[in-house]
Amino acid sequence: MDYVSALVPPVVMAALFAAVIVTMVKSQGGANKGKEDAAADAAIARAEQASQAGQDRPVS
């Protein structure tokens, strides 16, 4: 019966991992997709502006 106790934790972790992946896939899209995309686009734009502003400064 030692093999059963050795196999249970990996099987449980695999099942929970699969449940997390399924939840992530199912939660993509939906009513808030536009808001999430807009927030991501705004964050990327801010990061790009910050990097461009850093390049414009003269090096002393």
PDB file of N, H, CA, C and O in Angstrom:
ATOM      1  N   MET A   1       0.812  -1.208   0.000  1.00  0.00           N
ATOM      2  CA  MET A   1       0.000   0.000   0.000  1.00  0.00           C
ATOM      3  C   MET A   1       0.850   1.264   0.000  1.00  0.00           C
ATOM      4  O   MET A   1       0.311   2.367  -0.100  1.00  0.00           O
ATOM      5  N   ASP A   2       2.158   1.126   0.109  1.00  0.00           N
ATOM      6  H   ASP A   2       2.596   0.230   0.190  1.00  0.00           H
ATOM      7  CA  ASP A   2       3.017   2.310   0.066  1.00  0.00           C
ATOM      8  C   ASP A   2       2.940   3.002  -1.289  1.00  0.00           C
ATOM      9  O   ASP A   2       3.064   4.223  -1.382  1.00  0.00           O
ATOM     10  N   TYR A   3       2.734   2.210  -2.337  1.00  0.00           N
ATOM     11  H   TYR A   3       2.634   1.218  -2.262  1.00  0.00           H
ATOM     12  CA  TYR A   3       2.656   2.815  -3.663  1.00  0.00           C
ATOM     13  C   TYR A   3       1.429   3.709  -3.792  1.00  0.00           C
ATOM     14  O   TYR A   3       1.471   4.702  -4.519  1.00  0.00           O
ATOM     15  N   VAL A   4       0.339   3.381  -3.104  1.00  0.00           N
ATOM     16  H   VAL A   4       0.305   2.574  -2.513  1.00  0.00           H
ATOM     17  CA  VAL A   4      -0.866   4.218  -3.152  1.00  0.00           C
ATOM     18  C   VAL A   4      -0.588   5.561  -2.493  1.00  0.00           C
ATOM     19  O   VAL A   4      -0.941   6.607  -3.038  1.00  0.00           O
ATOM     20  N   SER A   5       0.038   5.537  -1.331  1.00  0.00           N
ATOM     21  H   SER A   5       0.324   4.687  -0.889  1.00  0.00           H
ATOM     22  CA  SER A   5       0.336   6.794  -0.647  1.00  0.00           C
ATOM     23  C   SER A   5       1.386   7.596  -1.403  1.00  0.00           C
ATOM     24  O   SER A   5       1.442   8.817  -1.260  1.00  0.00           O
ATOM     25  N   ALA A   6       2.219   6.938  -2.204  1.00  0.00           N
ATOM     26  H   ALA A   6       2.174   5.946  -2.320  1.00  0.00           H
ATOM     27  CA  ALA A   6       3.208   7.656  -3.011  1.00  0.00           C
ATOM     28  C   ALA A   6       2.564   8.270  -4.249  1.00  0.00           C
ATOM     29  O   ALA A   6       3.048   9.289  -4.741  1.00  0.00           O
ATOM     30  N   LEU A   7       1.512   7.693  -4.757  1.00  0.00           N
ATOM     31  H   LEU A   7       1.119   6.865  -4.358  1.00  0.00           H
ATOM     32  CA  LEU A   7       0.879   8.179  -5.989  1.00  0.00           C
ATOM     33  C   LEU A   7      -0.226   9.200  -5.747  1.00  0.00           C
ATOM     34  O   LEU A   7      -0.547   9.966  -6.657  1.00  0.00           O
ATOM     35  N   VAL A   8      -0.812   9.240  -4.573  1.00  0.00           N
ATOM     36  H   VAL A   8      -0.551   8.618  -3.834  1.00  0.00           H
ATOM     37  CA  VAL A   8      -1.937  10.136  -4.321  1.00  0.00           C
ATOM     38  C   VAL A   8      -1.547  11.613  -4.467  1.00  0.00           C
ATOM     39  O   VAL A   8      -2.249  12.335  -5.175  1.00  0.00           O
ATOM     40  N   PRO A   9      -0.473  12.104  -3.842  1.00  0.00           N
ATOM     41  CA  PRO A   9      -0.165  13.536  -3.976  1.00  0.00           C
ATOM     42  C   PRO A   9       0.036  14.001  -5.421  1.00  0.00           C
ATOM     43  O   PRO A   9      -0.518  15.037  -5.789  1.00  0.00           O
ATOM     44  N   PRO A  10       0.800  13.287  -6.261  1.00  0.00           N
ATOM     45  CA  PRO A  10       0.936  13.744  -7.642  1.00  0.00           C
ATOM     46  C   PRO A  10      -0.382  13.727  -8.418  1.00  0.00           C
ATOM     47  O   PRO A  10      -0.631  14.604  -9.246  1.00  0.00           O
ATOM     48  N   VAL A  11      -1.210  12.742  -8.154  1.00  0.00           N
ATOM     49  H   VAL A  11      -1.008  12.030  -7.482  1.00  0.00           H
ATOM     50  CA  VAL A  11      -2.505  12.660  -8.849  1.00  0.00           C
ATOM     51  C   VAL A  11      -3.389  13.827  -8.419  1.00  0.00           C
ATOM     52  O   VAL A  11      -4.052  14.440  -9.256  1.00  0.00           O
ATOM     53  N   VAL A  12      -3.408  14.137  -7.138  1.00  0.00           N
ATOM     54  H   VAL A  12      -2.870  13.639  -6.457  1.00  0.00           H
ATOM     55  CA  VAL A  12      -4.211  15.257  -6.646  1.00  0.00           C
ATOM     56  C   VAL A  12      -3.690  16.571  -7.233  1.00  0.00           C
ATOM     57  O   VAL A  12      -4.474  17.414  -7.670  1.00  0.00           O
ATOM     58  N   MET A  13      -2.368  16.742  -7.242  1.00  0.00           N
ATOM     59  H   MET A  13      -1.731  16.057  -6.888  1.00  0.00           H
ATOM     60  CA  MET A  13      -1.807  17.979  -7.813  1.00  0.00           C
ATOM     61  C   MET A  13      -2.117  18.092  -9.299  1.00  0.00           C
ATOM     62  O   MET A  13      -2.413  19.184  -9.784  1.00  0.00           O
ATOM     63  N   ALA A  14      -2.054  16.991 -10.021  1.00  0.00           N
ATOM     64  H   ALA A  14      -1.814  16.104  -9.626  1.00  0.00           H
ATOM     65  CA  ALA A  14      -2.374  17.021 -11.449  1.00  0.00           C
ATOM     66  C   ALA A  14      -3.837  17.390 -11.673  1.00  0.00           C
ATOM     67  O   ALA A  14      -4.151  18.152 -12.587  1.00  0.00           O
ATOM     68  N   ALA A  15      -4.718  16.865 -10.859  1.00  0.00           N
ATOM     69  H   ALA A  15      -4.464  16.246 -10.116  1.00  0.00           H
ATOM     70  CA  ALA A  15      -6.145  17.183 -10.991  1.00  0.00           C
ATOM     71  C   ALA A  15      -6.400  18.657 -10.682  1.00  0.00           C
ATOM     72  O   ALA A  15      -7.168  19.315 -11.384  1.00  0.00           O
ATOM     73  N   LEU A  16      -5.760  19.177  -9.636  1.00  0.00           N
ATOM     74  H   LEU A  16      -5.136  18.643  -9.065  1.00  0.00           H
ATOM     75  CA  LEU A  16      -5.943  20.595  -9.302  1.00  0.00           C
ATOM     76  C   LEU A  16      -5.343  21.495 -10.379  1.00  0.00           C
ATOM     77  O   LEU A  16      -5.913  22.536 -10.705  1.00  0.00           O
ATOM     78  N   PHE A  17      -4.207  21.102 -10.929  1.00  0.00           N
ATOM     79  H   PHE A  17      -3.744  20.256 -10.664  1.00  0.00           H
ATOM     80  CA  PHE A  17      -3.597  21.876 -12.008  1.00  0.00           C
ATOM     81  C   PHE A  17      -4.525  21.919 -13.221  1.00  0.00           C
ATOM     82  O   PHE A  17      -4.705  22.972 -13.832  1.00  0.00           O
ATOM     83  N   ALA A  18      -5.102  20.791 -13.562  1.00  0.00           N
ATOM     84  H   ALA A  18      -4.955  19.935 -13.066  1.00  0.00           H
ATOM     85  CA  ALA A  18      -6.041  20.746 -14.687  1.00  0.00           C
ATOM     86  C   ALA A  18      -7.247  21.634 -14.406  1.00  0.00           C
ATOM     87  O   ALA A  18      -7.730  22.315 -15.311  1.00  0.00           O
ATOM     88  N   ALA A  19      -7.744  21.643 -13.168  1.00  0.00           N
ATOM     89  H   ALA A  19      -7.352  21.090 -12.432  1.00  0.00           H
ATOM     90  CA  ALA A  19      -8.878  22.489 -12.817  1.00  0.00           C
ATOM     91  C   ALA A  19      -8.524  23.969 -12.942  1.00  0.00           C
ATOM     92  O   ALA A  19      -9.344  24.767 -13.394  1.00  0.00           O
ATOM     93  N   VAL A  20      -7.314  24.335 -12.545  1.00  0.00           N
ATOM     94  H   VAL A  20      -6.648  23.687 -12.177  1.00  0.00           H
ATOM     95  CA  VAL A  20      -6.880  25.733 -12.667  1.00  0.00           C
ATOM     96  C   VAL A  20      -6.808  26.132 -14.134  1.00  0.00           C
ATOM     97  O   VAL A  20      -7.260  27.217 -14.502  1.00  0.00           O
ATOM     98  N   ILE A  21      -6.253  25.278 -14.968  1.00  0.00           N
ATOM     99  H   ILE A  21      -5.886  24.397 -14.669  1.00  0.00           H
ATOM    100  CA  ILE A  21      -6.145  25.585 -16.399  1.00  0.00           C
ATOM    101  C   ILE A  21      -7.534  25.712 -17.019  1.00  0.00           C
ATOM    102  O   ILE A  21      -7.773  26.634 -17.800  1.00  0.00           O
ATOM    103  N   VAL A  22      -8.442  24.820 -16.691  1.00  0.00           N
ATOM    104  H   VAL A  22      -8.249  24.071 -16.057  1.00  0.00           H
ATOM    105  CA  VAL A  22      -9.807  24.891 -17.229  1.00  0.00           C
ATOM    106  C   VAL A  22     -10.474  26.188 -16.788  1.00  0.00           C
ATOM    107  O   VAL A  22     -11.147  26.837 -17.588  1.00  0.00           O
ATOM    108  N   THR A  23     -10.298  26.571 -15.535  1.00  0.00           N
ATOM    109  H   THR A  23      -9.751  26.043 -14.885  1.00  0.00           H
ATOM    110  CA  THR A  23     -10.886  27.813 -15.033  1.00  0.00           C
ATOM    111  C   THR A  23     -10.315  29.018 -15.768  1.00  0.00           C
ATOM    112  O   THR A  23     -11.050  29.941 -16.120  1.00  0.00           O
ATOM    113  N   MET A  24      -9.015  29.010 -15.998  1.00  0.00           N
ATOM    114  H   MET A  24      -8.418  28.260 -15.713  1.00  0.00           H
ATOM    115  CA  MET A  24      -8.392  30.127 -16.719  1.00  0.00           C
ATOM    116  C   MET A  24      -8.927  30.237 -18.143  1.00  0.00           C
ATOM    117  O   MET A  24      -9.216  31.335 -18.617  1.00  0.00           O
ATOM    118  N   VAL A  25      -9.057  29.110 -18.821  1.00  0.00           N
ATOM    119  H   VAL A  25      -8.822  28.217 -18.436  1.00  0.00           H
ATOM    120  CA  VAL A  25      -9.544  29.116 -20.197  1.00  0.00           C
ATOM    121  C   VAL A  25     -10.993  29.577 -20.248  1.00  0.00           C
ATOM    122  O   VAL A  25     -11.366  30.352 -21.129  1.00  0.00           O
ATOM    123  N   LYS A  26     -11.810  29.110 -19.313  1.00  0.00           N
ATOM    124  H   LYS A  26     -11.507  28.481 -18.597  1.00  0.00           H
ATOM    125  CA  LYS A  26     -13.223  29.502 -19.308  1.00  0.00           C
ATOM    126  C   LYS A  26     -13.419  30.971 -18.968  1.00  0.00           C
ATOM    127  O   LYS A  26     -14.394  31.582 -19.407  1.00  0.00           O
ATOM    128  N   SER A  27     -12.500  31.551 -18.188  1.00  0.00           N
ATOM    129  H   SER A  27     -11.708  31.055 -17.832  1.00  0.00           H
ATOM    130  CA  SER A  27     -12.679  32.937 -17.770  1.00  0.00           C
ATOM    131  C   SER A  27     -12.188  33.936 -18.816  1.00  0.00           C
ATOM    132  O   SER A  27     -12.350  35.143 -18.636  1.00  0.00           O
ATOM    133  N   GLN A  28     -11.592  33.453 -19.904  1.00  0.00           N
ATOM    134  H   GLN A  28     -11.461  32.472 -20.050  1.00  0.00           H
ATOM    135  CA  GLN A  28     -11.148  34.355 -20.964  1.00  0.00           C
ATOM    136  C   GLN A  28     -12.376  34.852 -21.721  1.00  0.00           C
ATOM    137  O   GLN A  28     -13.298  34.088 -22.007  1.00  0.00           O
ATOM    138  N   GLY A  29     -12.372  36.139 -22.037  1.00  0.00           N
ATOM    139  H   GLY A  29     -11.623  36.759 -21.805  1.00  0.00           H
ATOM    140  CA  GLY A  29     -13.503  36.702 -22.762  1.00  0.00           C
ATOM    141  C   GLY A  29     -14.605  37.105 -21.815  1.00  0.00           C
ATOM    142  O   GLY A  29     -14.346  37.435 -20.658  1.00  0.00           O
ATOM    143  N   GLY A  30     -15.814  37.081 -22.290  1.00  0.00           N
ATOM    144  H   GLY A  30     -16.024  36.813 -23.230  1.00  0.00           H
ATOM    145  CA  GLY A  30     -16.949  37.430 -21.452  1.00  0.00           C
ATOM    146  C   GLY A  30     -17.227  38.923 -21.462  1.00  0.00           C
ATOM    147  O   GLY A  30     -16.746  39.652 -22.330  1.00  0.00           O
ATOM    148  N   ALA A  31     -18.006  39.369 -20.490  1.00  0.00           N
ATOM    149  H   ALA A  31     -18.397  38.777 -19.785  1.00  0.00           H
ATOM    150  CA  ALA A  31     -18.476  40.752 -20.439  1.00  0.00           C
ATOM    151  C   ALA A  31     -17.344  41.732 -20.169  1.00  0.00           C
ATOM    152  O   ALA A  31     -17.388  42.863 -20.654  1.00  0.00           O
ATOM    153  N   ASN A  32     -16.331  41.331 -19.409  1.00  0.00           N
ATOM    154  H   ASN A  32     -16.295  40.412 -19.015  1.00  0.00           H
ATOM    155  CA  ASN A  32     -15.260  42.249 -19.042  1.00  0.00           C
ATOM    156  C   ASN A  32     -14.069  42.197 -19.991  1.00  0.00           C
ATOM    157  O   ASN A  32     -13.046  42.825 -19.719  1.00  0.00           O
ATOM    158  N   LYS A  33     -14.176  41.469 -21.090  1.00  0.00           N
ATOM    159  H   LYS A  33     -15.007  40.960 -21.311  1.00  0.00           H
ATOM    160  CA  LYS A  33     -13.043  41.332 -22.000  1.00  0.00           C
ATOM    161  C   LYS A  33     -12.584  42.680 -22.531  1.00  0.00           C
ATOM    162  O   LYS A  33     -11.381  42.933 -22.595  1.00  0.00           O
ATOM    163  N   GLY A  34     -13.494  43.536 -22.908  1.00  0.00           N
ATOM    164  H   GLY A  34     -14.471  43.330 -22.856  1.00  0.00           H
ATOM    165  CA  GLY A  34     -13.126  44.851 -23.429  1.00  0.00           C
ATOM    166  C   GLY A  34     -12.400  45.689 -22.390  1.00  0.00           C
ATOM    167  O   GLY A  34     -11.415  46.358 -22.699  1.00  0.00           O
ATOM    168  N   LYS A  35     -12.889  45.650 -21.163  1.00  0.00           N
ATOM    169  H   LYS A  35     -13.690  45.106 -20.912  1.00  0.00           H
ATOM    170  CA  LYS A  35     -12.242  46.417 -20.093  1.00  0.00           C
ATOM    171  C   LYS A  35     -10.849  45.872 -19.791  1.00  0.00           C
ATOM    172  O   LYS A  35      -9.914  46.640 -19.565  1.00  0.00           O
ATOM    173  N   GLU A  36     -10.713  44.556 -19.788  1.00  0.00           N
ATOM    174  H   GLU A  36     -11.473  43.932 -19.972  1.00  0.00           H
ATOM    175  CA  GLU A  36      -9.412  43.949 -19.520  1.00  0.00           C
ATOM    176  C   GLU A  36      -8.428  44.283 -20.639  1.00  0.00           C
ATOM    177  O   GLU A  36      -7.269  44.602 -20.372  1.00  0.00           O
ATOM    178  N   ASP A  37      -8.885  44.211 -21.889  1.00  0.00           N
ATOM    179  H   ASP A  37      -9.826  43.952 -22.106  1.00  0.00           H
ATOM    180  CA  ASP A  37      -8.016  44.533 -23.020  1.00  0.00           C
ATOM    181  C   ASP A  37      -7.605  46.000 -22.983  1.00  0.00           C
ATOM    182  O   ASP A  37      -6.450  46.330 -23.250  1.00  0.00           O
ATOM    183  N   ALA A  38      -8.547  46.881 -22.654  1.00  0.00           N
ATOM    184  H   ALA A  38      -9.486  46.613 -22.437  1.00  0.00           H
ATOM    185  CA  ALA A  38      -8.237  48.304 -22.584  1.00  0.00           C
ATOM    186  C   ALA A  38      -7.228  48.594 -21.483  1.00  0.00           C
ATOM    187  O   ALA A  38      -6.328  49.414 -21.669  1.00  0.00           O
ATOM    188  N   ALA A  39      -7.364  47.940 -20.354  1.00  0.00           N
ATOM    189  H   ALA A  39      -8.095  47.274 -20.203  1.00  0.00           H
ATOM    190  CA  ALA A  39      -6.415  48.134 -19.254  1.00  0.00           C
ATOM    191  C   ALA A  39      -5.031  47.642 -19.651  1.00  0.00           C
ATOM    192  O   ALA A  39      -4.034  48.293 -19.338  1.00  0.00           O
ATOM    193  N   ALA A  40      -4.954  46.517 -20.326  1.00  0.00           N
ATOM    194  H   ALA A  40      -5.763  45.988 -20.580  1.00  0.00           H
ATOM    195  CA  ALA A  40      -3.653  45.988 -20.771  1.00  0.00           C
ATOM    196  C   ALA A  40      -3.032  46.913 -21.811  1.00  0.00           C
ATOM    197  O   ALA A  40      -1.832  47.180 -21.760  1.00  0.00           O
ATOM    198  N   ASP A  41      -3.833  47.403 -22.753  1.00  0.00           N
ATOM    199  H   ASP A  41      -4.808  47.186 -22.794  1.00  0.00           H
ATOM    200  CA  ASP A  41      -3.313  48.326 -23.767  1.00  0.00           C
ATOM    201  C   ASP A  41      -2.816  49.619 -23.136  1.00  0.00           C
ATOM    202  O   ASP A  41      -1.783  50.147 -23.549  1.00  0.00           O
ATOM    203  N   ALA A  42      -3.526  50.134 -22.150  1.00  0.00           N
ATOM    204  H   ALA A  42      -4.364  49.705 -21.814  1.00  0.00           H
ATOM    205  CA  ALA A  42      -3.108  51.365 -21.466  1.00  0.00           C
ATOM    206  C   ALA A  42      -1.794  51.147 -20.723  1.00  0.00           C
ATOM    207  O   ALA A  42      -0.925  52.019 -20.733  1.00  0.00           O
ATOM    208  N   ALA A  43      -1.644  50.000 -20.085  1.00  0.00           N
ATOM    209  H   ALA A  43      -2.350  49.292 -20.077  1.00  0.00           H
ATOM    210  CA  ALA A  43      -0.400  49.714 -19.357  1.00  0.00           C
ATOM    211  C   ALA A  43       0.774  49.601 -20.318  1.00  0.00           C
ATOM    212  O   ALA A  43       1.868  50.076 -20.017  1.00  0.00           O
ATOM    213  N   ILE A  44       0.560  48.985 -21.460  1.00  0.00           N
ATOM    214  H   ILE A  44      -0.329  48.599 -21.705  1.00  0.00           H
ATOM    215  CA  ILE A  44       1.628  48.860 -22.460  1.00  0.00           C
ATOM    216  C   ILE A  44       1.997  50.233 -23.007  1.00  0.00           C
ATOM    217  O   ILE A  44       3.177  50.535 -23.185  1.00  0.00           O
ATOM    218  N   ALA A  45       0.990  51.066 -23.276  1.00  0.00           N
ATOM    219  H   ALA A  45       0.032  50.820 -23.131  1.00  0.00           H
ATOM    220  CA  ALA A  45       1.261  52.410 -23.789  1.00  0.00           C
ATOM    221  C   ALA A  45       2.052  53.234 -22.773  1.00  0.00           C
ATOM    222  O   ALA A  45       2.981  53.952 -23.143  1.00  0.00           O
ATOM    223  N   ARG A  46       1.683  53.131 -21.481  1.00  0.00           N
ATOM    224  H   ARG A  46       0.929  52.548 -21.180  1.00  0.00           H
ATOM    225  CA  ARG A  46       2.435  53.858 -20.442  1.00  0.00           C
ATOM    226  C   ARG A  46       3.879  53.383 -20.378  1.00  0.00           C
ATOM    227  O   ARG A  46       4.793  54.194 -20.230  1.00  0.00           O
ATOM    228  N   ALA A  47       4.090  52.095 -20.485  1.00  0.00           N
ATOM    229  H   ALA A  47       3.347  51.436 -20.605  1.00  0.00           H
ATOM    230  CA  ALA A  47       5.446  51.554 -20.429  1.00  0.00           C
ATOM    231  C   ALA A  47       6.268  52.014 -21.632  1.00  0.00           C
ATOM    232  O   ALA A  47       7.448  52.336 -21.495  1.00  0.00           O
ATOM    233  N   GLU A  48       5.647  52.044 -22.800  1.00  0.00           N
ATOM    234  H   GLU A  48       4.688  51.783 -22.911  1.00  0.00           H
ATOM    235  CA  GLU A  48       6.359  52.504 -23.994  1.00  0.00           C
ATOM    236  C   GLU A  48       6.705  53.986 -23.886  1.00  0.00           C
ATOM    237  O   GLU A  48       7.803  54.397 -24.263  1.00  0.00           O
ATOM    238  N   GLN A  49       5.770  54.792 -23.372  1.00  0.00           N
ATOM    239  H   GLN A  49       4.879  54.459 -23.065  1.00  0.00           H
ATOM    240  CA  GLN A  49       6.040  56.224 -23.212  1.00  0.00           C
ATOM    241  C   GLN A  49       7.152  56.456 -22.208  1.00  0.00           C
ATOM    242  O   GLN A  49       7.995  57.331 -22.407  1.00  0.00           O
ATOM    243  N   ALA A  50       7.164  55.688 -21.142  1.00  0.00           N
ATOM    244  H   ALA A  50       6.480  54.978 -20.980  1.00  0.00           H
ATOM    245  CA  ALA A  50       8.205  55.848 -20.117  1.00  0.00           C
ATOM    246  C   ALA A  50       9.570  55.471 -20.680  1.00  0.00           C
ATOM    247  O   ALA A  50      10.572  56.116 -20.371  1.00  0.00           O
ATOM    248  N   SER A  51       9.611  54.431 -21.503  1.00  0.00           N
ATOM    249  H   SER A  51       8.798  53.907 -21.753  1.00  0.00           H
ATOM    250  CA  SER A  51      10.905  54.031 -22.068  1.00  0.00           C
ATOM    251  C   SER A  51      11.380  55.046 -23.101  1.00  0.00           C
ATOM    252  O   SER A  51      12.581  55.296 -23.206  1.00  0.00           O
ATOM    253  N   GLN A  52      10.464  55.637 -23.864  1.00  0.00           N
ATOM    254  H   GLN A  52       9.488  55.434 -23.778  1.00  0.00           H
ATOM    255  CA  GLN A  52      10.853  56.643 -24.831  1.00  0.00           C
ATOM    256  C   GLN A  52      11.285  57.926 -24.128  1.00  0.00           C
ATOM    257  O   GLN A  52      12.217  58.589 -24.584  1.00  0.00           O
ATOM    258  N   ALA A  53      10.633  58.284 -23.039  1.00  0.00           N
ATOM    259  H   ALA A  53       9.876  57.745 -22.669  1.00  0.00           H
ATOM    260  CA  ALA A  53      11.015  59.476 -22.291  1.00  0.00           C
ATOM    261  C   ALA A  53      12.401  59.295 -21.681  1.00  0.00           C
ATOM    262  O   ALA A  53      13.168  60.254 -21.593  1.00  0.00           O
ATOM    263  N   GLY A  54      12.725  58.096 -21.267  1.00  0.00           N
ATOM    264  H   GLY A  54      12.102  57.317 -21.338  1.00  0.00           H
ATOM    265  CA  GLY A  54      14.042  57.816 -20.712  1.00  0.00           C
ATOM    266  C   GLY A  54      15.138  57.899 -21.760  1.00  0.00           C
ATOM    267  O   GLY A  54      16.279  58.228 -21.434  1.00  0.00           O
ATOM    268  N   GLN A  55      14.811  57.608 -23.010  1.00  0.00           N
ATOM    269  H   GLN A  55      13.884  57.342 -23.274  1.00  0.00           H
ATOM    270  CA  GLN A  55      15.797  57.671 -24.085  1.00  0.00           C
ATOM    271  C   GLN A  55      16.055  59.101 -24.534  1.00  0.00           C
ATOM    272  O   GLN A  55      17.122  59.395 -25.071  1.00  0.00           O
ATOM    273  N   ASP A  56      15.088  60.001 -24.320  1.00  0.00           N
ATOM    274  H   ASP A  56      14.220  59.763 -23.883  1.00  0.00           H
ATOM    275  CA  ASP A  56      15.229  61.379 -24.774  1.00  0.00           C
ATOM    276  C   ASP A  56      16.145  62.205 -23.867  1.00  0.00           C
ATOM    277  O   ASP A  56      16.627  63.262 -24.273  1.00  0.00           O
ATOM    278  N   ARG A  57      16.383  61.735 -22.660  1.00  0.00           N
ATOM    279  H   ARG A  57      15.992  60.876 -22.330  1.00  0.00           H
ATOM    280  CA  ARG A  57      17.196  62.507 -21.727  1.00  0.00           C
ATOM    281  C   ARG A  57      18.664  62.461 -22.150  1.00  0.00           C
ATOM    282  O   ARG A  57      19.162  61.417 -22.569  1.00  0.00           O
ATOM    283  N   PRO A  58      19.353  63.601 -22.037  1.00  0.00           N
ATOM    284  CA  PRO A  58      20.793  63.591 -22.338  1.00  0.00           C
ATOM    285  C   PRO A  58      21.564  62.866 -21.249  1.00  0.00           C
ATOM    286  O   PRO A  58      21.220  62.944 -20.069  1.00  0.00           O
ATOM    287  N   VAL A  59      22.591  62.175 -21.648  1.00  0.00           N
ATOM    288  H   VAL A  59      22.871  62.112 -22.606  1.00  0.00           H
ATOM    289  CA  VAL A  59      23.426  61.439 -20.691  1.00  0.00           C
ATOM    290  C   VAL A  59      24.513  62.364 -20.207  1.00  0.00           C
ATOM    291  O   VAL A  59      25.224  62.968 -21.011  1.00  0.00           O
ATOM    292  N   SER A  60      24.655  62.486 -18.865  1.00  0.00           N
ATOM    293  H   SER A  60      24.078  61.996 -18.212  1.00  0.00           H
ATOM    294  CA  SER A  60      25.664  63.391 -18.338  1.00  0.00           C
ATOM    295  C   SER A  60      26.878  62.654 -17.841  1.00  0.00           C
ATOM    296  O   SER A  60      27.826  63.278 -17.363  1.00  0.00           O
TER     297      SER A  60
END
